[in-house]
Amino acid sequence: MRRNRRVKIVATLGPASSSLEMIEKLFQTGVDVFRINMSHSRPPHDGPRKLHAAIRATEAKFGRPIGILCDLQGPKFRVGDMVGGKVSLIEGATFRFDQTETEGSSTRAFLPHPQIFEAIEPGHDLLLDDGKIRMRVIDKKKGIIDAKVIVAGALGSRKGVSMPDTILPIDALTEKDKIDLDFALRLGVDWVALSFVQRGDDVRDARKIIGNAAAIMSKIEKPSAITDLDDVIAASDGLMVARGDLGVEMPVERVPLLQKLITRKSRAAGKPVVVATQMLESMITSPVPTRAEVSDVATAVFDGADAIMLSAESAVGQYPLEAIGMMNRIAVEVENDPSYDGIVHATQTPPQATGADAIAAATHAVADTLKLSAILCYTSTGSTALRVARERPNLPVIGLSPVLGTARRLSVVWGLHCVLLADPENQADMVRKACRVAYDDGFCKPGEGVVITAGVPLGSPGATNMIRIAFLNEHGAPVAEGV
């Protein structure tokens, strides 16, 4: 079962999409990776366990590796309860945050987070209720923050607080996250998304817990993560442009530019990047998207993002299948446009000074020069396939792996069609098996050629050092090959 596009689709599961029947339909319609949002889950995690079982049942039914992304909640900061549930703030007025656990009023509110009082400084901004209310700190004392109301509004009980200028002295993983993470790793998820990443060290701290049990996807949603972006990318296995929170913490007009920056840097590093949040927001309640949303999805595809993601559209929306189908059709239309390859390759990704990068670049060049039909990569850890996909070749890339976990993790990577395949016995067997897969899965016809890359000795992780060229006969077997 192969896709007719190279960008991947990630869909969030929720009440609208939690049944086995719906998950199967979503996969058939175009989903490559399913996201399980842990924000609303508590032990014993019955909901995520059932979703995981349904995804794996779908994987077994269709015989295709499916990725599972577990998205951790991360730290959440909220004000306390307000008198009457909601109070009106006045622009220009002074508003006080304190640690007195009583109901708030139009002049003060309980803020139950001592880390904020420790780190915030005069001149820093406070954003409340998803940025609808903005304040600027004018004074700070022990247990007290005084702020001027810059943008007024109605402040309700338990509304969220963001601090775009403040680096908080907290771990990226809360106690809830650690409980959820332990469950997810024992369950066997493929990717873990880290929320509230501020610096590369946050990712490295999480790596100490996760190890190699899952790949780490860092969500870029804080200004401090942008400041330390290169180190965050270096420490991560993948990136997510979390445009919702990023647009709250930073001026919204900067989000499109940051999306392109994060995508470009992630591609250069060979790390998969997912563009997320509000891509087809209107399809939560409408069977068709707005024209602006269609253009937004198309822009992410033109930028060469590895994957595009739906959140509420597929989790709680009225039209989850229609949303996936629309995203699939937009991606196919963009990738079939004559200008697509030129735009994607306008962003140069020169090979890094490693043998694997040199082989990947050479593989792409050979395939282009000889007008071959597909690139096949033998990969145990996924590194070979990642380096080839980084080149954004304009022909199919097939990842052949003996490791199911690797195939599942690669399901989020641009252009990769992953096949579970035992290690070949020798180089001749390597060529035969690769040609058979290309033929059986419809990537190559008799008389056409493929290029195969692998490492010698076979089955040795991280040793990509060989290229083979083969042409297929009428039975899908190689008739000629060269080095």
N, C-alpha and C positions, 0 to 999 in steps of 0.2 A: 504494500500500500504506500504509494509515493505521492508527495505533494507537487503541485505545479507552480510552486513559488520557493524562493530561497529564504526570505525573512520568516521567522518563526512566530507563532501566536501562543501567548500565555493567557490562560483564563482563570479567574478566581472562582472558586466554588462557594456556594452558600445555599440558602433556603430555596432559591429558584433552580438550583442545579446540583442537588445532592443525591438524587436517585441514580442507581446503576444505569437505568434506561437512558436518563438524560446525559450522563457522563459518556456513554457510548455514542450518543447522537452528536455531542459536542466534539468528540474525537473525530468522528466521521466527517463532520462539517469543517474541521480544520485545526483543532487545538493540538499543539505539540507538547505543551507543559501545563500541568494543573497547579494552581497556587492554593495552598491552604492557609488561611489567615488565622493566626493564633490569638488575635486580640480578644476574641469573644469566647475563647475556650478555657475551661478550668478542669483540673483533675476530677474524674478519671479519664478525661479526654475522649469520651465516647464518640463525639462527632467527628473529630479528625481521624480516629481509628476506622470508622465506617467509610469515610471518604477514601482513605488509603486503600482499604480492601477493594472498594469499587474500581479504583483506578488500576490496581494490579489485575483485577479480573478482566477489565477492558483490554489491558496490555496482552494478557494471555489469549483472549479471544481473537484479537486481530494480528497477533504475532509481530508487533512493532514495539520497540522500546519507547516508553513514555516517561518523561521527567516529572518529578514532584518537587515543588518549591514550597518550603515551610517558612512563612513570614512571621518573624517574632515581633511582638508588640513594641518593645523598647520602652524607655522611660516616658511617662505621661505626667504633665504638670497641670493642675487644675486649681481654681479658687474654691473656697468653701461655699456653703449655702448662703443665699441672699434672702433678705426679708421679702416675703410674698413671692419668692421664686425668681423675681427679676426686678432690677432697679434701673432708673435712667441716670446716665452720667451727663455732665454739662461740659462742653468744650471750654478749655482754659482753666477749669477748676483743678484743685489739688486733690489727689486720691491717695489714700494710705493703704499699704499692705502690711499686715502684722501677723503675729503668731498667736493671737488670742482666738480661741476656738468658739466664737459666737457668730450669729448670723450677720452678714454684711449689710451695708446701707449704701446710699448714694455717695458717701465720703470715705468708706473703708471696706476692706474685705480680708477674711482669713486666708492666708497662703501657707499650706501645710508642707512646705518644702524648704528646710533649712539651707540646702545647697544653693538656692537662689539668693538668699540673704548673704551668704558667704561670698559669692562670686560677682554679683552685679555691682556696677559702679555708676555714679552720676554721668548722665549723657547717654547711657544705654537705653534702648527702646524695649518696651513690653507690648506684645501683641496678644489680644484676648479674643476668644470666639472666632478662631480661624482668620485673624487679622482684621475683623470688622471694627474693632476698637484698638486705637493706638495710644500709648502713653510714653512719656520720656521721664526717666529718673532724674529728679532734681536734688534729692538728698538721701542719705543712707546712714542709719544708726543701727545699733545692735537690736535685731529682731524687728526693725522697722524700715520700710522703703516708702518714700514719698515721691509721687510722680505727677506730672502735669498731663491732663487729658488733651491729646492732640487731635484725635478723631473720636468724637463722642458716639454713644449708642446705648442700647439697652443691654445690661450685663446680667445674664442669668446664672442660676446656681450651677456649680460644678463645671463651668466653662473652662476650656483649655487656655493655657498661657504659654507663649513662646518668647524666647529671648534671643533674637538674631545676632546681637552684638556680644553675647556673653558665652565664654567657654566654661561649662559647668564641670566641677570636680566630681564627676560620677562615671561609673562604668557604663559601657554600652549595653550590658546585659543586667537586667534587674533580677530580683529573686524569682519573680514570675517567669521571666525569660529562661532562667536556668532550669526551672522545673519543666517548662514546655520543651526546651532543647533536649533535656535528657530523654523525655518521652519520644520526641521526633527522631532522635538518633537510634534509639532502640527499635523504633518502628521501621526505620530504614529509608528515610527521605534522601533525595539526591542533592538538593540545594537548600541552604539555610540563608534567608535574607536577614541582614542585621539592620535594625532601625536605629536612627539617632547617632550614626557614626560621626564623630567629630575629627578624628585623626587616624593615621595609619596604625598607631599603637592600639587603638580600640579593636581593630581587626586582628592584630597579632595576639591580643589577650583572648579573644574568642577562639582563635586557632588552637590555643593551648588546651581548650576544653574539647573542641570538635575534632582536632587532629585530621586524619584522612577519612573520617567516617562520612563526611559530606563536603561538598564544595561551598564556599562562602561567597555570597552576593551582597555587596555593600550598597545600601540605599543612600544616595546622595540627596540630602534634604536639609542640610545645615550650611550656613555660610562658612563655618570653620572647616567643613569637609572640602569645600571649594578651595579654600586657602591651602589646605594640605593635600590637594587632589592627587598629585603625582605619587605621594607615599601611600595614600589610600588605594590607588590602583595597583601599585606594586605589591601590597599586602593581600589583595583580594584575588579571588578566582573569577569574579564577574562583578558588574556594576549595574545598578538600576537608577535611572533618572526619575526620582520620585517627585514629579512636577507639582503635585498638590501642596505638600508641606514646603517644598522649595519656593513655591510662589507665595506662600504666607510669610516666610522668613526673609525673603528678598523681594525687591521690586519686581512685579510681574513682567514688566517689559524686558527684564534681563533673562527670564527663563528660556526663551527660544535660543538665545546666544549660548547660554550655559548648556542646554541640551546638545547643541552642536559641538561645543568644546569637550564635554564628557564623552560623547560618541567618538569624536576624532581621536582623543587620547586613549580611549579604551581599545579602539581598533589598532592603533599603532603598537600598543602593548600586547596585542593578541588575546585580549580578555573580552568575553562576550558582554554586550551591553543591551539592557532592556529599557525601552521607553514606556513609561507608565503614567496613569492617572488621567481621567476625564477625556480619553481619546474619542469615545463615542457616547459621551455623557447623556445626550438627549435620548438615546435608545433605551434608557432605563424605563421610560414611559411611552416612547414612540417607536413604531416599527421601522422608521427611516431616520437617518442622522441628518444633521445640518450640513450645508455645503462646506462650512468652515471646518467642521470635524473631519470630513472626508479629506480636505486639504491638509489638515494636521497629520492624519495617519500617513498620507502620501509623502509628506515632508520627512517623516521618520524613516520611511522606506528608502527614499532618495538619499538620505544621509548615510545609509549603509548600516543602520542599527541591526543587531542580531535578532532582536525580537521586539514585538509590540504587545502591550498587555491591556486586558480589560479587567476592571475591578467590579464596581457595583453593577455594571451592565450585565455581567454574567452571573454574579452572586445573588442579587436581589431583584434584578430587572424583570420586566414583563416579557422581554423578547431576547432571551439569551442566545438561542439558535440563530435568530436573524442578525444579532450583533456579530457573532462569529462569522457567519456567512458574508456579511458586509465587509468586515475587515479582510477576509480572505480575498474577496473580489477586488477590493482596492489594491491590495498588495500585488495580485496577479496583473492587474491593469498597468500598474507602475513599472513592474519588472519587464513587461513586454513592450514598454515604450522605447522607441529608437534612441532616445537620449539617456536612458537609464545607465548603461555601462559607462558612458562618458562622465556623467555626474558622480557616480559612485567612485570612479577611479580618479576624479579630480583631486580628491584627498589622498595625497601620496602616503604610502606606508612602506618606506624603505626597509629592506631586511635588516634585522639586527645581526651583529657579528658573531653568529653561532652557526654550527654545521646544520642544525635543523632548519633554521631560517633560510640558509643558502639552498638547501635541497628543496624546500617548499617553493621558493622563488623560481628555481630551475624547473621544477615540475610544471608550474604555471606556464613558463615560457615554452617548454616543450609542447604542452597541450595546445597552446595558441599557434605555434609555428606549424605543427603537423595537422591542425584542425581535427583533433581527437574528440571523442564523444563524451569522455568522463575521466575523472581523476579518482583513483582508488587508494586509500591510505590504510595500511595495517597499523593499528595503534592499540597499545595495552592501557596506557594511562590517559590517552586523549591528546597528548601534546603534539603529536604529528598532525592529526586532523585539525587542531586549533591553528597551527602555523600555516597550513594550506588554506583554511577558511579565511585567515587574516588577509590573504592576497585578494580576496573577493573575485575568484576566477569566474569567467562568464560561461561556465559549463558545469554540469553536475559534479558534486564531490561526494563520494561514498566512503564512509568510515567503517572499516572492518575490524571488529574487536572481539576477543575471546572473553571479555569481562563485561557482564551485564551492567554493572554499576557505571562503567565508563560510557557505554552506549546510552544509558539513561541521562547522564550528565550532559552529553554532547547534543541531546535533543533540543537544547536552547540555542545552539550555535548556528549562525547563518550558513545556509546552503548545504548542511550536512545531512545526508541520508544514512542513518546508522543501521548496520546489520550485525547481528551476533554470529560470529564465525570462529571455529576452533583454529588455533595456530596451525599453519601449514607445516608439512613434514620437511620440505626443502624448497628451494627457489622455484623449481618447475611446478611443484604443487601450489606454491604461492600464486603463480601466474594463472594456473588453471582455475583455482577457486575464485580469484578475482574476476576473471572473464565470465565465469558461470553466473556470478552474482549480477554483473553488469547486464548480461543477456537476459536472465530470468526476471529481473526487476524492470526491464524495458528501457534501460539507459543506453544500450548499444545494439545495433543491428549487425547482421553478417556483413563482412567487408569493412566495417568501421573499426577504429582503434581506440585503445585506452592507454593511459599511463598509470603505472603502479609505483607507489613509494612505500618503503619499509625500512627496517633496520636489520642489519646482519651483525651478529647471529640473530636469527628469527626468534621472536618472543622476548627479546631483551628490551625493557623499557628505556626510553630516552636515548635510543641509538639510531635515529633516522639517518641513514647514510647511503641509500640506494634508490635508483630509478630504473624501472623496466617499462618497455613499450611493447604492446601486443595488439595484434589484429585478430578479429574473430571470424571463424568459418560459419557455415550455415547451421551448425549445431551448437554454437556458442563456445567453442573451444578455440584456443589460440593456434594460429597457423604460422605466425612469425613474431619474433620478438628481438629486441636489441637493448643495448645498455645506453 
